[in-house]
């Protein structure tokens, strides 16, 4: 094909495309739209099709500086060699002398109902147990579940509550006291991540 023919073909292609034609935008999830309606500054294309709570939390931590972080509780399901399951819980409780104490409780779980029966533990381990005290419960046990809940205080009146199952974030809530906005996201497993924006 001659040069002038190539030029003619190019002009014809340009003229054949309607003037108003636009490239289709990438689809976005409803959860991502809800996220942006609450906090447009959290815009991130990698979250648009499917919101990943680990990535979303990382984005929040980059945007909003954390001034303090509190482990509210840690709950672990342990299984020993005989198949017996136990639930270990370490929960933060307000204290007069210091900001918080951590209270340890251990339960034996019923195999059928998973109902817990409290087990006696040494009094020295009940309040603010040391790491060596906790290690005893993990020795020769499989960890079936490990859920942790945190509360982060951030600058400019924002707070972030989130839960982890092992290293995976399964729930988070970002609140802004000043604007009274609240974003709540939860991993619904079969439904995926669902985010909802609340305006007071």
C-alpha positions as CSV (number, residue, x, y, z in Angstrom):
1,X,0.0,0.0,0.0
2,X,1.3,3.4,-1.0
3,X,2.0,6.2,1.6
4,X,-0.9,8.3,0.4
5,X,-3.2,5.3,0.7
6,X,-2.1,4.8,4.3
7,X,-2.9,8.5,5.0
8,X,-6.3,8.1,3.5
9,X,-7.1,5.0,5.5
10,X,-6.1,6.8,8.8
11,X,-8.3,9.8,8.0
12,X,-11.2,7.4,7.2
13,X,-10.8,5.6,10.5
14,X,-10.8,8.9,12.4
15,X,-13.9,10.1,10.7
16,X,-15.7,6.8,11.1
17,X,-15.5,7.0,15.0
18,X,-18.5,8.9,16.4
19,X,-17.5,12.3,18.0
20,X,-19.2,11.5,21.3
21,X,-17.7,8.0,21.6
22,X,-15.8,7.4,24.8
23,X,-13.8,4.5,26.2
24,X,-15.9,2.6,28.8
25,X,-14.8,3.1,32.4
26,X,-13.7,0.2,34.5
27,X,-16.5,-1.3,36.5
28,X,-16.4,-0.6,40.3
29,X,-18.0,-2.4,43.1
30,X,-20.8,-1.0,45.3
31,X,-18.6,-1.3,48.3
32,X,-15.9,0.8,46.6
33,X,-18.6,3.5,45.7
34,X,-19.7,3.5,49.4
35,X,-16.1,3.9,50.5
36,X,-15.6,6.9,48.3
37,X,-18.9,8.5,49.3
38,X,-17.6,8.5,52.9
39,X,-13.9,9.2,52.3
40,X,-13.0,10.2,48.7
41,X,-9.4,10.7,49.7
42,X,-9.1,6.9,50.0
43,X,-9.4,6.5,46.2
44,X,-7.3,3.6,45.1
45,X,-7.8,1.9,41.7
46,X,-6.6,-1.5,43.1
47,X,-9.7,-1.5,45.4
48,X,-12.3,-0.5,42.8
49,X,-13.4,-3.9,41.5
50,X,-12.9,-5.8,44.8
51,X,-12.3,-4.2,48.2
52,X,-9.4,-5.9,50.0
53,X,-9.5,-5.0,53.7
54,X,-5.8,-5.5,54.2
55,X,-5.0,-3.1,51.4
56,X,-7.7,-0.7,52.6
57,X,-6.3,-0.7,56.1
58,X,-2.8,0.0,54.7
59,X,-4.2,2.9,52.7
60,X,-6.0,4.3,55.8
61,X,-2.7,4.0,57.8
62,X,-0.9,5.9,55.1
63,X,-3.5,8.7,54.9
64,X,-4.2,9.1,58.6
65,X,-1.4,9.0,61.2
66,X,-2.0,6.7,64.1
67,X,-1.2,8.3,67.5
68,X,-2.0,5.3,69.7
69,X,-3.1,1.7,69.2
70,X,-4.9,-0.6,71.7
71,X,-5.3,-4.4,71.5
72,X,-8.9,-4.7,72.8
73,X,-8.9,-8.5,72.9
74,X,-7.3,-11.6,71.5
75,X,-9.3,-14.8,71.3
76,X,-7.6,-18.1,70.3
77,X,-9.1,-21.5,69.8
78,X,-6.5,-24.2,70.6
79,X,-6.6,-28.0,70.0
80,X,-4.4,-30.5,71.8
81,X,-3.2,-33.9,70.7
82,X,-6.4,-35.6,72.1
83,X,-8.7,-33.4,70.1
84,X,-9.8,-31.3,73.1
85,X,-10.4,-27.6,72.2
86,X,-9.9,-24.7,74.5
87,X,-10.7,-21.0,74.1
88,X,-8.1,-18.5,75.4
89,X,-9.1,-14.9,75.7
90,X,-7.1,-11.9,76.7
91,X,-9.3,-8.8,77.1
92,X,-8.4,-5.2,77.9
93,X,-10.3,-3.8,81.0
94,X,-10.2,-0.1,82.2
95,X,-8.1,0.4,85.3
96,X,-7.8,3.3,87.8
97,X,-4.1,2.9,88.3
98,X,-3.2,2.5,84.7
99,X,-5.1,2.9,81.4
100,X,-5.8,-0.8,81.0
101,X,-5.3,-4.2,82.5
102,X,-5.4,-7.4,80.4
103,X,-7.5,-10.2,81.9
104,X,-6.8,-13.7,80.9
105,X,-9.5,-16.4,80.8
106,X,-9.4,-20.0,79.5
107,X,-12.4,-22.2,78.7
108,X,-12.8,-25.9,77.8
109,X,-15.0,-26.2,74.7
110,X,-17.7,-28.9,74.3
111,X,-17.0,-30.9,71.2
112,X,-20.7,-30.8,70.0
113,X,-22.0,-27.4,71.1
114,X,-18.7,-25.5,71.4
115,X,-20.0,-24.1,74.7
116,X,-17.3,-23.0,77.1
117,X,-16.6,-24.2,80.6
118,X,-14.2,-21.9,82.6
119,X,-11.0,-23.5,83.7
120,X,-9.0,-22.6,86.8
121,X,-5.8,-20.7,86.1
122,X,-3.1,-19.5,88.5
123,X,-4.1,-16.1,90.0
124,X,-0.7,-14.7,88.9
125,X,-1.7,-15.2,85.3
126,X,-5.2,-13.7,85.4
127,X,-4.2,-10.0,85.3
128,X,-1.5,-8.8,82.9
129,X,0.0,-12.2,82.2
130,X,3.6,-12.3,80.9
131,X,4.5,-13.8,77.6
132,X,6.0,-16.9,79.3
133,X,2.7,-17.5,81.0
134,X,0.8,-17.4,77.6
135,X,3.4,-19.6,75.9
136,X,2.5,-22.5,78.2
137,X,-1.0,-22.7,76.7
138,X,0.3,-22.7,73.1
139,X,2.8,-25.5,73.7
140,X,2.0,-28.7,71.7
141,X,-1.4,-27.2,70.6
142,X,-2.7,-26.4,67.1
143,X,-4.1,-22.9,66.6
144,X,-7.5,-23.2,64.9
145,X,-8.6,-19.6,65.2
146,X,-6.8,-16.4,66.2
147,X,-8.9,-13.3,66.3
148,X,-7.6,-9.9,67.5
149,X,-9.4,-6.6,67.8
150,X,-7.7,-3.3,67.8
151,X,-8.7,0.4,68.4
152,X,-6.4,3.0,66.8
153,X,-6.6,6.7,67.6
154,X,-5.6,8.9,64.7
155,X,-5.0,12.6,64.1
156,X,-7.8,15.0,63.3
157,X,-10.5,13.2,65.3
158,X,-10.5,9.9,63.4
159,X,-10.6,6.5,64.9
160,X,-10.1,3.0,63.4
161,X,-11.4,-0.2,64.8
162,X,-10.5,-3.4,63.1
163,X,-10.4,-7.2,63.6
164,X,-7.9,-9.7,62.3
165,X,-8.3,-13.4,61.8
166,X,-4.6,-14.5,61.8
167,X,-3.1,-11.9,59.5
168,X,-6.3,-11.2,57.5
169,X,-8.4,-8.1,58.3
170,X,-12.0,-9.3,58.5
171,X,-13.7,-6.1,59.7
172,X,-12.9,-2.4,60.0
173,X,-14.7,0.8,61.0
174,X,-13.3,4.2,60.3
175,X,-15.1,7.1,62.2
176,X,-14.7,10.8,62.0
177,X,-15.9,12.6,65.1
178,X,-16.0,16.0,63.5
179,X,-18.0,15.2,60.4
180,X,-19.9,12.3,62.0
181,X,-19.1,10.0,59.1
182,X,-18.7,6.2,59.7
183,X,-17.4,3.7,57.2
184,X,-18.0,0.0,58.2
185,X,-16.6,-2.8,56.1
186,X,-17.0,-6.5,56.8
187,X,-15.8,-9.7,55.0
188,X,-19.0,-11.6,54.5
189,X,-17.1,-14.7,53.1
190,X,-19.4,-16.0,50.3
191,X,-20.7,-12.4,49.6
192,X,-17.3,-10.9,49.7
193,X,-16.5,-7.6,51.4
194,X,-19.4,-5.3,52.1
195,X,-18.8,-1.6,52.9
196,X,-21.5,0.8,54.1
197,X,-21.2,4.6,54.7
198,X,-23.2,6.2,57.4
199,X,-23.7,10.0,57.8
200,X,-25.2,11.3,61.0
